[in-house]
């Protein structure tokens, strides 16, 4: 029960763009499926919408109906005047540049759909969500999230056939913004893009009014939920350390030609150790008394949960994973 509208416009009279349709195609292809191939958004892709009337009709249709989540993505020209921001349509003229961002906000705010996500890659897109009559205060209904490529005063840049913002958005959706369980949220996408842009670039804008987690897409996680849940098995409480010895290291075997020490590798322990190493690779576990997990085992040291590991320990204990 998720639908999306992706619009890209290149064909502007007198001021054509080159990468916007490509951006819309790439975003639509990516959000149609999750990383494991399962269905995600039911996407309607529109290339080079020609008129304000058509654009407004498409957006109105998106926010109608009864589904769990809708997403609107736009790449094209943006415009700002004293009345506010606009996503520009090819039939633009003076004092009627396109669809008002305030009108889009009204459609989203009045929609009965639970979760609404608006992503804009255009100049001055940061004006989305501002209400000028209230001194640019952002008034967002519950369940609405806005992510834009730039502040209201900034231009959006195209680089190598993509908008700079959308290029990073695509990397985030491919998995760069995924959490440890493979979920990609709007907040995670914003954080990924914000970290990737230097201080001299356009700045993305993130506005939201949500009370529950929203997933834009899921990818195959670095570790399975089964391994995450093993945290409470190996660490009965979050501050205890797990004791290791050479039997946890599978290369510590007489069958392998190098110096080995007793106790030799034990199959049950080596399985546990591989899980602990995976938890270390995602920052949940660290060796104690040694720089590397290998030496922690060979020198009979221990390992412990990091602060992040303790957080996930609590999530598992509370049966939220």
C-alpha positions, 0 to 999 in steps of 0.5 A: 500500500505504497505509491509514488509519483516521480516527475522529471522535466528537461524541456523548458523553453529557453532554459532546458535542463539535461539530467532531470528526466534521467534523475526521475527515471533512476529514482523510480526504478530504485524505489519500485523494489527493495534490495531483495527484489520484493515490491516496494512503491507502486510508481507512476513515472512522468517525463516532461509534463507540459503544463501546470494543469497536468502537473497539479492534476497528477499531484492531486491524484497522488494525495487522494485515496487510502494507502499507507504511504505516498512519495512525491519526487520532482526534478526540474526548475524551481522559482521563488518570488515574494509569494513563495516557491514554485515547481516550474512547468514548461508553460510558465509565464510571468506571474504564473511560473508553475505549481505553488509549493504552498498548494502542494503543501495544502494537498499533502496536509489535507490528505488522509494518507498516513505517511507523505514524503515530498522530495524536491531537487530544484532551485529554491526547493527549501521553501517547501513547507514555509508559510509566508503569512506566518513568517516562514514558519513550517506547518506540517500535518502529522505524517508529513516529511519534506526533503529538499535539495537546497535552501529557499535562497539557493540554486540546485546544481547538476553534475555528470548527468544528475542533480548533485542532490539526486546523485547522493539520494540514489547512493543513499537509497542503494544502501548508503543510508541504511541502518543496521537492519537494512532500513532506509528512512528519510532521516537517514537519507538526509543525514547521508546527504548532509554529511556528503556535501561540503560547506561550500555546496548547496545545503539540503533541508529536512522537515518532518512531523512524524510519530513513527518510523517510515522506511523508504526502502530496505536493503539486505542488512550487513548482519541478520536479525538472528545474529543481532538477537544473539547479543543477549545470549552472549551478554546476559547484561549489557556491561558484562564482558564475554571471555575468549580463549584460543579455542574460538579462533578457527585457524588455531588448529593442528591441521593448519601449519603454523604455531598453535596453542591450547585449547585448540579450535572448537567448532561450537566456539568458532561459530560464536566467534564469527558472530561476534566478529560480525557484530564487531564489523558493525560497531556493536562489539569491541575487543577488550585488552587487545586491538583485534578480536583475533589477538583477544582470542589467542591471548585469552582476553575478552570482548564487550558491547559498545554504547551502540551495542548496548542500545541494540541489546536493549532493543533485543531485550525489549523484543523490538528486534 
